[in-house]
Amino acid sequence: MIYRQFHTKSPDAVGWAVVLLTTIVLTLGVAQDVTSQATPQGEATFAWAVTIAPIWFDPSTAPPQITPFGILYAIHDALVRPMPGQKMGNSLAESWTESADGLTYEFKLRRGLKFHNGDAVTAEDVKFSFERYKGAGARELGTRVRQVEVVDPLTVRFILKEPWPDFMTFYGTTATAAGIVVPKKYVTQMGDDGFRRHPIGAGPYTFVSHTPGVEVVLEANPGYWRRVPAVKRLVMKSVPEGTTRAAMLKKGEVDMAFLLEGPDAENVSRDSRFALVATRHASAMWIEFADQWDPKSPWHDRRLRLAVNHALDRRAISETVCLGRCPTLGVIVPAVMDYALHVEPPRYDPQKAKQLLAEAGYPKGFDAGEFTPIPGLRNAGEAAANYLNAVGIRVRMRAMEQAAFYATWQEKKLRGIFMPAAGNSGNAASRIEAFVYSKGSFSYGGYPDIDELFQQQARERDPARREALLHRIQQLTIDRVMFAPIWSTRVLVGIGPRVAEHTINLVPMSIWPSYEDMRLKGQ
């Protein structure tokens, strides 16, 4: 027996009444003829905090981060994905069903869907895109999905090896990019490199050009199924320096400046011409102890890892860097995620940190080497480094470019301690899979008992029992001091005076606008 989406027991499923109301209110354009809508007008320019890499044009290699989705969901579309007012809503798929035994998921595509080059979007493209995917979560998806069947041109069926309550979380949210659909014929003809040079998708905007290290230009797709975007052209500029982003906003050179920190954010907030908006996405930032499993490393000693936790004044870092809007964290799963364990972080206690260092054999502290913060959050990294240095954990800041940071991280080449972050959606299981589970794409090690608990929860269909298992895993990461959580990042976005509707936070747990819903003044 097949149940409709709003009858499934998944914790991410939304009640049918909410889905219906949200769909009516927020996506009226779905049933309309897009040719009857207003012609896109104007140009909006964004200042990104990172260099936009061509690899982000291709969903097949997306890391467990929210950043690439700022490009991916502009150019591409997915069967289901986060939508305005919904953590997971139907997009290219008009409906999906789950079998009563939890083994079969079937998706029905909307009729008349086209890629930007005019090719029809078909079930064969869905199958091809899934099988091509090798980004975050690919191992887990590959382990649990037995096969993908093309039932007919508009119907595709996923058959699992055993019930997996998180299939839709991994497939239909930004936990991974596995659900994004690319054109099989075009990708096959162009190859991966050719596709990244000129991506073709089915999203609200078409690719126009990319100047490496400078900008990406996109243009409205007048045939987008949901609605014709109001803004004709988007220009996404790579501006790594925060002060420069703020200056460009104030000069009117950009309409949105992402990831403003400290004084730059404060200056924007004090100017009545601009708005400063804080995102509400599923972000966590922490210090990673890459060598904790190496008996020869100082970080093998739990006391040193605990010293780092007590050395950090998380509230002061939040006040300094994000104007107090970033909630502190005691675990790397943020509170907005389903099954998150709500715990307070270790207290700020520099004397306790020094005592732990002395007990571990370092009464005068020690040289901890390079400390690399994730690009775009340098001020937060500098603040954390200052607190570590103050108790005798001597570190030297190392700056890296965004793509290089992610590649080096995934290849397990960042050593010692470094400061990563993750802001993609999903739930506690998807976050644990990437960073705690020993086989996760970004994990440096693990523990057999945690791995066993992870496998147990993956098979458990009862939400209460799953929650207990996932809470146990998170508590073990705390007991063993696997990480030093800092905060849940609230990206501060400066909004310029030309923007009528910025749509930040319209899509739950995202830092990006709902591009097709954005409006400039006068539209």
TORSE-776450 format. One record per residue (C-alpha): x, y, z; residue number from 1. Coordinates in pm, 1 decimal, always signed. Last residue first. Layout:
- c1  c2  c3  i
- X  Y  Z  NUM
...
// end
This chain:
- c1  c2  c3  i
- +837.7  +4606.1  -958.6  523
- +927.5  +4961.4  -855.8  522
- +1148.9  +4850.4  -571.8  521
- +1331.2  +4525.7  -641.6  520
- +1163.8  +4192.1  -587.3  519
- +1284.9  +3848.3  -481.3  518
- +1041.1  +3557.1  -518.2  517
- +1231.6  +3376.9  -797.5  516
- +1551.3  +3388.9  -593.3  515
- +1422.2  +3252.4  -264.7  514
- +1707.0  +3428.8  -90.3  513
- +1997.5  +3234.6  +55.9  512
- +2097.8  +3157.6  +414.8  511
- +1867.3  +2856.6  +433.5  510
- +1706.9  +2678.0  +727.9  509
- +1349.3  +2753.2  +619.0  508
- +1301.0  +2925.4  +279.6  507
- +1157.9  +3272.6  +342.2  506
- +1456.6  +3331.1  +570.3  505
- +1605.4  +3593.0  +331.2  504
- +1327.4  +3685.0  +86.2  503
- +1490.5  +4024.5  +0.4  502
- +1161.0  +4192.0  -85.8  501
- +1174.2  +4559.8  -189.6  500
- +1548.5  +4580.5  -254.2  499
- +1674.7  +4913.5  -390.2  498
- +1768.9  +5037.8  -39.9  497
- +2043.1  +4778.0  +17.1  496
- +2024.8  +4472.8  +242.4  495
- +2323.2  +4376.4  +461.4  494
- +2321.2  +4009.3  +551.1  493
- +2436.9  +3880.9  +889.4  492
- +2488.5  +3506.1  +879.5  491
- +2362.1  +3357.9  +1203.7  490
- +2617.3  +3095.6  +1291.8  489
- +2521.5  +2841.5  +1555.8  488
- +2805.8  +2872.4  +1803.1  487
- +3133.4  +2739.4  +1936.8  486
- +3145.5  +2361.3  +1951.6  485
- +3480.6  +2218.0  +2070.1  484
- +3478.2  +1869.1  +1923.4  483
- +3536.3  +1502.9  +2011.8  482
- +3528.9  +1581.6  +2381.4  481
- +3470.4  +1214.9  +2471.6  480
- +3173.9  +1294.5  +2695.9  479
- +3045.6  +1554.5  +2446.7  478
- +3065.4  +1325.4  +2143.3  477
- +2904.3  +1056.6  +2361.7  476
- +2614.6  +1290.4  +2438.2  475
- +2554.2  +1339.6  +2065.6  474
- +2543.5  +964.4  +2007.7  473
- +2301.3  +913.7  +2298.1  472
- +2074.7  +1189.4  +2167.0  471
- +2066.6  +1013.5  +1830.4  470
- +1967.4  +684.4  +1993.6  469
- +1697.2  +845.0  +2207.4  468
- +1562.7  +1039.2  +1909.8  467
- +1541.5  +724.0  +1703.2  466
- +1343.5  +553.5  +1980.4  465
- +1097.5  +841.1  +1988.8  464
- +1069.7  +860.3  +1609.1  463
- +990.7  +487.4  +1561.2  462
- +1131.6  +387.2  +1223.5  461
- +1467.6  +263.7  +1352.9  460
- +1698.6  +136.6  +1078.3  459
- +1919.9  +447.3  +1063.0  458
- +1905.1  +470.2  +1443.1  457
- +2071.2  +131.8  +1477.2  456
- +2342.9  +209.5  +1222.7  455
- +2433.5  +527.9  +1411.4  454
- +2437.9  +340.7  +1741.2  453
- +2679.2  +88.5  +1590.6  452
- +2904.6  +365.4  +1458.4  451
- +2902.1  +531.1  +1801.2  450
- +3005.4  +201.1  +1962.8  449
- +3282.8  +147.9  +1705.7  448
- +3433.1  +495.0  +1758.7  447
- +3531.0  +752.1  +1500.8  446
- +3797.2  +905.7  +1282.8  445
- +3874.2  +1210.4  +1069.9  444
- +3512.8  +1266.6  +960.3  443
- +3440.6  +1467.6  +644.9  442
- +3291.4  +1202.2  +412.1  441
- +3152.0  +1000.1  +699.8  440
- +3283.5  +647.3  +745.7  439
- +3371.2  +699.4  +1113.7  438
- +3030.2  +851.0  +1189.2  437
- +3087.5  +1187.9  +1355.9  436
- +3118.8  +1449.6  +1077.2  435
- +2904.8  +1359.6  +774.8  434
- +2676.8  +1094.1  +924.4  433
- +2631.6  +1296.4  +1243.7  432
- +2494.9  +1593.6  +1047.4  431
- +2262.3  +1366.0  +848.4  430
- +2142.2  +1194.7  +1167.0  429
- +2084.4  +1521.2  +1355.3  428
- +1855.0  +1650.0  +1082.7  427
- +1873.1  +1782.9  +728.0  426
- +1983.8  +2136.6  +648.9  425
- +2322.5  +2260.9  +533.3  424
- +2508.2  +2506.3  +754.8  423
- +2839.0  +2340.7  +836.1  422
- +3141.8  +2504.7  +993.5  421
- +3512.3  +2434.0  +1018.9  420
- +3772.9  +2564.9  +1264.8  419
- +4110.0  +2392.2  +1267.7  418
- +4318.3  +2188.5  +1511.7  417
- +4611.3  +1960.2  +1441.3  416
- +4589.4  +1852.4  +1078.8  415
- +4407.5  +1961.3  +765.2  414
- +4496.7  +1695.3  +506.8  413
- +4190.8  +1475.8  +561.2  412
- +4104.5  +1481.7  +187.7  411
- +3766.8  +1632.1  +279.4  410
- +3935.1  +1912.4  +473.0  409
- +4190.0  +1980.9  +200.4  408
- +3914.7  +2001.7  -60.6  407
- +3694.1  +2222.0  +156.8  406
- +3978.6  +2459.2  +242.1  405
- +4101.8  +2474.9  -118.1  404
- +3754.7  +2570.3  -237.8  403
- +3725.7  +2843.4  +24.7  402
- +4070.7  +3004.0  -2.9  401
- +4294.5  +2948.3  +298.2  400
- +4422.8  +3168.3  +580.2  399
- +4649.8  +3032.6  +855.1  398
- +4644.5  +3177.8  +1204.6  397
- +4924.7  +3070.1  +1433.9  396
- +4841.2  +2886.0  +1755.0  395
- +4975.1  +2883.9  +2110.5  394
- +4758.5  +2694.8  +2356.0  393
- +4887.5  +2888.2  +2656.8  392
- +4564.4  +3016.7  +2814.3  391
- +4560.6  +3348.4  +2623.7  390
- +4669.0  +3182.6  +2299.8  389
- +4348.4  +2980.7  +2290.8  388
- +4134.9  +3288.6  +2355.6  387
- +4311.9  +3483.0  +2080.7  386
- +4270.4  +3193.9  +1836.2  385
- +3893.9  +3189.5  +1896.9  384
- +3869.8  +3563.6  +1822.9  383
- +4086.2  +3526.4  +1512.3  382
- +3865.2  +3245.1  +1383.8  381
- +3548.8  +3446.3  +1442.5  380
- +3703.9  +3735.5  +1252.4  379
- +3810.4  +3499.8  +971.6  378
- +3461.3  +3366.6  +910.9  377
- +3451.9  +3389.5  +531.0  376
- +3708.1  +3116.4  +490.4  375
- +3685.2  +2834.5  +748.7  374
- +3940.1  +2894.4  +1020.9  373
- +4289.1  +2741.7  +1001.2  372
- +4499.7  +2714.5  +1317.4  371
- +4866.9  +2640.6  +1259.7  370
- +5089.5  +2495.3  +1531.0  369
- +4976.7  +2390.4  +1879.2  368
- +5290.3  +2520.1  +2053.5  367
- +5253.4  +2434.2  +2419.9  366
- +5141.3  +2571.5  +2755.4  365
- +5368.8  +2650.8  +3044.4  364
- +5225.3  +2381.9  +3273.4  363
- +5210.4  +2139.7  +2975.4  362
- +5211.5  +1787.3  +3121.6  361
- +4844.4  +1694.5  +3078.5  360
- +4771.6  +1807.3  +3434.2  359
- +4928.3  +2143.9  +3353.0  358
- +4707.5  +2186.7  +3045.1  357
- +4402.2  +2089.3  +3249.5  356
- +4489.3  +2353.6  +3509.3  355
- +4535.0  +2615.2  +3236.7  354
- +4188.0  +2538.1  +3097.5  353
- +4036.4  +2547.5  +3446.5  352
- +4190.8  +2892.0  +3495.1  351
- +4050.9  +3003.7  +3159.4  350
- +3694.4  +2910.4  +3260.4  349
- +3426.7  +2980.3  +2998.3  348
- +3161.7  +2723.2  +3077.8  347
- +3127.8  +2409.7  +2866.9  346
- +2841.9  +2446.4  +2617.6  345
- +2478.5  +2413.8  +2726.4  344
- +2283.5  +2117.8  +2599.0  343
- +1985.6  +2065.0  +2368.6  342
- +2036.4  +1737.3  +2184.0  341
- +1918.9  +1782.6  +1824.7  340
- +1665.6  +1523.7  +1704.9  339
- +1522.5  +1754.6  +1436.5  338
- +1752.7  +2044.5  +1355.4  337
- +1686.7  +2398.9  +1479.4  336
- +1896.2  +2331.6  +1792.0  335
- +2223.0  +2303.0  +1603.8  334
- +2405.4  +1965.9  +1584.2  333
- +2773.1  +2032.0  +1663.9  332
- +2716.8  +2005.9  +2040.8  331
- +2728.5  +2256.0  +2326.9  330
- +2641.5  +2555.4  +2110.9  329
- +2625.3  +2931.7  +2159.8  328
- +2352.3  +3126.0  +1981.1  327
- +2481.2  +3372.5  +1715.0  326
- +2294.5  +3705.8  +1737.3  325
- +2527.2  +3870.3  +1986.8  324
- +2648.7  +4136.3  +1742.9  323
- +2789.7  +3874.7  +1505.8  322
- +3165.9  +3904.6  +1568.1  321
- +3211.7  +4077.1  +1901.0  320
- +2894.2  +3970.1  +2077.7  319
- +2921.1  +3613.0  +1947.7  318
- +3287.3  +3587.2  +2049.3  317
- +3193.1  +3722.4  +2393.1  316
- +2922.2  +3459.7  +2427.7  315
- +3158.5  +3179.7  +2327.3  314
- +3431.2  +3265.6  +2575.5  313
- +3659.9  +2981.9  +2469.5  312
- +3933.2  +2846.9  +2698.2  311
- +3703.5  +2592.9  +2864.7  310
- +3648.9  +2404.9  +2537.8  309
- +4017.6  +2419.0  +2448.7  308
- +4105.1  +2275.7  +2789.2  307
- +3862.9  +1988.1  +2725.1  306
- +4061.8  +1896.1  +2414.9  305
- +4379.8  +1913.0  +2617.0  304
- +4232.7  +1693.7  +2891.4  303
- +4115.7  +1434.6  +2637.4  302
- +4476.8  +1357.3  +2549.6  301
- +4498.6  +1236.8  +2188.1  300
- +4536.4  +1605.4  +2103.1  299
- +4900.6  +1590.6  +2208.1  298
- +4954.6  +1359.2  +1908.5  297
- +5149.0  +1034.0  +1931.3  296
- +4840.8  +827.9  +2022.3  295
- +4670.1  +947.5  +1698.6  294
- +4290.7  +933.9  +1737.0  293
- +4268.3  +1299.5  +1847.6  292
- +4459.4  +1412.5  +1539.8  291
- +4188.8  +1613.1  +1361.3  290
- +4064.9  +1792.9  +1670.7  289
- +3797.7  +2009.2  +1505.9  288
- +3699.4  +2345.6  +1648.5  287
- +3332.3  +2423.8  +1594.4  286
- +3079.9  +2616.5  +1390.0  285
- +2720.8  +2498.0  +1355.5  284
- +2455.0  +2619.2  +1115.4  283
- +2100.3  +2506.4  +1052.2  282
- +1975.8  +2835.5  +905.7  281
- +1806.2  +3126.6  +1075.7  280
- +1965.0  +3415.9  +887.5  279
- +2021.5  +3755.8  +1045.6  278
- +1906.3  +4060.9  +849.9  277
- +2072.0  +4402.2  +856.7  276
- +1861.7  +4663.9  +677.7  275
- +1999.0  +4968.5  +502.6  274
- +1912.6  +5334.2  +452.2  273
- +1876.2  +5384.8  +826.9  272
- +2251.8  +5341.8  +878.1  271
- +2327.3  +5205.7  +1225.0  270
- +2287.4  +4841.3  +1117.6  269
- +2541.7  +4889.5  +837.3  268
- +2805.0  +5021.8  +1077.5  267
- +2738.2  +4736.5  +1320.1  266
- +2781.4  +4473.2  +1050.4  265
- +3116.4  +4620.6  +944.2  264
- +3222.8  +4663.9  +1307.6  263
- +3172.9  +4292.2  +1386.4  262
- +3097.4  +4069.7  +1088.2  261
- +2913.5  +4088.3  +757.3  260
- +2842.1  +3752.0  +603.8  259
- +2657.4  +3846.9  +286.1  258
- +2629.9  +4188.3  +121.5  257
- +2307.8  +4245.6  -71.1  256
- +2224.7  +4516.6  -324.9  255
- +2577.0  +4577.6  -449.8  254
- +2753.9  +4886.4  -586.2  253
- +2524.1  +5119.3  -392.1  252
- +2814.8  +5290.5  -215.5  251
- +2699.0  +5155.5  +122.5  250
- +2682.0  +4801.4  -11.4  249
- +3024.1  +4824.0  -174.6  248
- +3171.1  +4951.7  +152.9  247
- +3021.0  +4660.6  +347.2  246
- +3159.6  +4405.9  +100.8  245
- +3501.4  +4575.9  +110.7  244
- +3508.1  +4562.9  +490.7  243
- +3424.4  +4191.9  +472.9  242
- +3710.0  +4098.5  +235.1  241
- +3630.9  +3784.8  +32.2  240
- +3434.9  +3967.1  -241.8  239
- +3321.3  +3718.9  -509.2  238
- +3040.1  +3888.6  -699.7  237
- +2705.6  +3729.5  -782.9  236
- +2526.0  +3924.5  -1054.6  235
- +2159.1  +3836.7  -1088.9  234
- +1958.7  +3948.5  -1393.7  233
- +1589.2  +3978.8  -1476.3  232
- +1445.7  +4022.4  -1126.0  231
- +1078.7  +3923.2  -1099.9  230
- +1145.8  +3552.5  -1150.2  229
- +882.0  +3381.1  -1366.4  228
- +686.0  +3147.0  -1144.2  227
- +684.1  +2783.8  -1037.3  226
- +758.9  +2610.3  -1366.6  225
- +1042.8  +2832.0  -1484.3  224
- +979.3  +2923.2  -1846.6  223
- +1100.5  +3284.0  -1834.0  222
- +1436.1  +3171.1  -1685.7  221
- +1584.8  +3486.5  -1536.6  220
- +1950.2  +3559.8  -1616.1  219
- +2266.2  +3466.5  -1427.5  218
- +2608.1  +3633.3  -1405.0  217
- +2889.8  +3489.5  -1193.7  216
- +3161.5  +3717.8  -1061.4  215
- +3527.0  +3794.2  -990.7  214
- +3748.3  +3501.8  -891.8  213
- +3688.2  +3329.4  -1222.1  212
- +3468.0  +3537.6  -1457.4  211
- +3158.2  +3325.1  -1505.4  210
- +2893.3  +3387.2  -1767.0  209
- +2526.1  +3358.5  -1860.5  208
- +2384.1  +3065.2  -1660.6  207
- +2006.6  +3044.1  -1652.7  206
- +1791.4  +3133.9  -1352.6  205
- +1475.0  +2981.8  -1202.9  204
- +1608.6  +2625.3  -1211.3  203
- +1603.8  +2351.0  -1474.1  202
- +1976.6  +2324.9  -1531.1  201
- +2247.6  +2379.1  -1789.3  200
- +2599.2  +2450.2  -1667.4  199
- +2856.1  +2616.8  -1895.3  198
- +3213.4  +2562.6  -1776.3  197
- +3095.2  +2307.6  -1520.7  196
- +2923.5  +2103.0  -1790.4  195
- +3233.5  +2112.8  -2007.0  194
- +3445.1  +1983.8  -1721.2  193
- +3202.9  +1702.2  -1638.2  192
- +3160.6  +1586.5  -1998.7  191
- +2988.9  +1795.1  -2266.0  190
- +2793.4  +1525.0  -2450.8  189
- +2710.2  +1316.0  -2145.2  188
- +2619.1  +1626.4  -1946.1  187
- +2388.1  +1747.5  -2225.1  186
- +2209.7  +1413.2  -2273.1  185
- +2167.4  +1347.1  -1899.9  184
- +2023.3  +1689.6  -1817.1  183
- +2075.6  +1762.1  -1443.7  182
- +1834.7  +1691.4  -1157.0  181
- +1907.9  +1791.7  -797.6  180
- +1803.8  +1517.9  -553.9  179
- +2158.6  +1414.8  -460.6  178
- +2254.4  +1764.8  -344.7  177
- +2301.8  +1650.2  +15.5  176
- +2178.1  +1756.2  +360.7  175
- +2031.1  +2039.8  +153.7  174
- +1694.7  +1865.4  +164.5  173
- +1515.1  +1604.2  -48.3  172
- +1752.9  +1310.9  -86.2  171
- +1921.2  +1287.8  +254.7  170
- +1608.6  +1386.1  +447.6  169
- +1390.9  +1180.9  +211.5  168
- +1592.1  +866.3  +279.0  167
- +1607.5  +933.0  +651.8  166
- +1352.1  +674.0  +760.3  165
- +1553.9  +392.9  +602.7  164
- +1361.8  +70.6  +554.3  163
- +1583.7  -197.8  +401.1  162
- +1756.6  -243.9  +66.0  161
- +1577.2  +59.4  -72.0  160
- +1387.2  +88.8  -400.4  159
- +1367.6  +430.3  -566.8  158
- +1100.8  +470.8  -835.7  157
- +1082.1  +725.1  -1117.5  156
- +773.1  +842.1  -1301.8  155
- +742.3  +1103.6  -1577.6  154
- +902.5  +921.4  -1871.0  153
- +772.4  +583.5  -1745.1  152
- +868.5  +349.0  -1461.0  151
- +1235.4  +447.4  -1461.9  150
- +1377.9  +236.7  -1181.7  149
- +1644.6  +326.2  -924.9  148
- +1810.4  +42.6  -737.8  147
- +1912.4  -95.9  -399.9  146
- +1940.7  +237.1  -216.4  145
- +2097.7  +195.8  +128.7  144
- +2471.7  +172.9  +69.1  143
- +2469.5  +416.2  -221.3  142
- +2279.6  +674.7  -18.9  141
- +2521.5  +641.5  +272.0  140
- +2827.3  +659.0  +48.6  139
- +2685.4  +955.9  -144.3  138
- +2616.6  +1149.4  +177.1  137
- +2831.3  +1443.0  +69.8  136
- +2910.4  +1436.1  -301.9  135
- +2930.2  +1145.7  -545.3  134
- +2616.5  +1189.0  -758.6  133
- +2622.5  +1029.9  -1103.8  132
- +2372.1  +758.7  -1004.1  131
- +2131.6  +1021.0  -872.8  130
- +2163.2  +1245.7  -1175.8  129
- +2118.0  +958.0  -1421.3  128
- +1804.0  +833.4  -1246.6  127
- +1650.1  +1180.8  -1243.8  126
- +1747.4  +1241.4  -1606.9  125
- +1579.3  +912.0  -1701.8  124
- +1266.5  +1026.9  -1518.3  123
- +1242.6  +1311.9  -1764.1  122
- +1307.1  +1686.4  -1788.4  121
- +1247.6  +1781.3  -2152.6  120
- +1530.6  +1944.9  -2343.5  119
- +1483.1  +2316.2  -2417.2  118
- +1839.5  +2427.7  -2341.9  117
- +1735.5  +2568.6  -2002.4  116
- +1589.0  +2233.9  -1899.1  115
- +1219.8  +2187.0  -1959.2  114
- +923.2  +2067.3  -1753.1  113
- +604.6  +2008.6  -1952.3  112
- +435.1  +1770.9  -1712.2  111
- +531.1  +1766.4  -1345.9  110
- +731.1  +1464.6  -1239.7  109
- +578.2  +1184.5  -1034.5  108
- +804.9  +1035.6  -766.9  107
- +795.4  +687.2  -613.7  106
- +961.4  +579.4  -291.2  105
- +980.1  +208.4  -206.8  104
- +1114.4  +25.5  +98.1  103
- +927.8  +191.9  +384.1  102
- +696.1  -105.9  +435.8  101
- +388.8  +111.1  +383.5  100
- +525.6  +238.7  +54.6  99
- +625.9  +603.6  +25.8  98
- +472.9  +840.6  -228.3  97
- +578.5  +1150.9  -414.3  96
- +394.3  +1434.7  -581.3  95
- +431.7  +1717.1  -835.4  94
- +800.7  +1636.2  -861.7  93
- +1008.0  +1918.4  -1008.6  92
- +942.3  +2103.3  -680.7  91
- +749.7  +1932.7  -401.9  90
- +833.0  +2070.8  -59.5  89
- +1089.9  +2004.7  +211.5  88
- +1159.7  +2240.4  +499.7  87
- +852.8  +2431.5  +388.6  86
- +753.4  +2799.2  +415.0  85
- +915.4  +2893.1  +84.1  84
- +1070.6  +2572.7  -51.8  83
- +1337.2  +2332.1  +71.7  82
- +1371.7  +2058.4  -187.7  81
- +1180.8  +1791.6  -377.4  80
- +1246.3  +1669.9  -730.3  79
- +1534.3  +1914.0  -757.5  78
- +1610.2  +2236.1  -942.2  77
- +1920.2  +2391.7  -1090.3  76
- +2059.6  +2733.9  -1179.2  75
- +1953.7  +2938.1  -874.1  74
- +1929.1  +2640.3  -639.5  73
- +2288.0  +2535.2  -717.6  72
- +2440.9  +2881.8  -688.9  71
- +2342.9  +2970.0  -331.6  70
- +2333.8  +2594.9  -275.7  69
- +2714.8  +2597.6  -281.0  68
- +2722.8  +2773.8  +59.1  67
- +2496.5  +2534.3  +256.7  66
- +2770.3  +2282.8  +329.6  65
- +2796.5  +1903.4  +330.5  64
- +3008.0  +1910.1  +11.4  63
- +2855.6  +1920.1  -341.0  62
- +3026.2  +1685.9  -589.8  61
- +2737.3  +1591.4  -818.4  60
- +2560.0  +1926.7  -780.7  59
- +2768.3  +2091.6  -1055.4  58
- +2781.8  +2472.9  -1069.1  57
- +2961.7  +2466.0  -733.9  56
- +3264.6  +2304.1  -899.0  55
- +3304.9  +2628.1  -1092.0  54
- +3416.2  +2798.9  -767.1  53
- +3264.2  +3115.8  -627.7  52
- +3526.3  +3289.4  -415.3  51
- +3386.9  +3353.1  -70.6  50
- +3211.6  +3628.8  +121.8  49
- +2957.9  +3685.8  -155.1  48
- +2861.2  +4036.7  -263.1  47
- +2523.8  +4023.6  -441.0  46
- +2402.7  +4231.9  -735.3  45
- +2041.2  +4263.1  -842.4  44
- +1949.3  +4365.1  -1197.6  43
- +1624.1  +4502.4  -1334.9  42
- +1317.6  +4353.8  -1495.4  41
- +1152.9  +4016.9  -1543.4  40
- +839.7  +4031.7  -1766.0  39
- +517.2  +4006.7  -1567.6  38
- +328.9  +3678.6  -1569.9  37
- +99.6  +3551.0  -1844.3  36
- +374.7  +3342.3  -2007.4  35
- +413.2  +3152.2  -1681.5  34
- +69.0  +2998.0  -1728.6  33
- -51.5  +2970.5  -1373.8  32
- -86.9  +2653.9  -1166.5  31
- +249.3  +2686.8  -997.5  30
- +238.3  +3068.5  -972.0  29
- +24.1  +3050.1  -663.0  28
- +328.2  +2919.5  -479.5  27
- +331.3  +3099.9  -147.3  26
- -30.5  +3120.8  -35.2  25
- -180.5  +2813.1  -198.4  24
- +125.9  +2594.4  -136.8  23
- +154.2  +2709.7  +221.0  22
- -211.9  +2631.3  +284.5  21
- -191.1  +2284.8  +129.4  20
- +135.5  +2194.5  +301.2  19
- +3.3  +2318.6  +634.6  18
- -316.1  +2117.4  +595.2  17
- -125.1  +1807.4  +495.0  16
- +99.2  +1815.7  +799.2  15
- +465.3  +1851.4  +706.5  14
- +699.2  +1555.8  +669.7  13
- +1040.3  +1611.9  +826.6  12
- +965.7  +1381.5  +1119.4  11
- +892.7  +1103.4  +866.6  10
- +570.0  +921.4  +949.1  9
- +424.0  +944.4  +602.9  8
- +64.2  +1055.5  +553.5  7
- +151.8  +1398.4  +417.0  6
- +345.7  +1243.0  +131.4  5
- +70.5  +1009.5  +17.1  4
- +73.9  +651.6  +134.2  3
- +124.6  +348.4  -88.7  2
- +0.0  +0.0  +0.0  1
// end
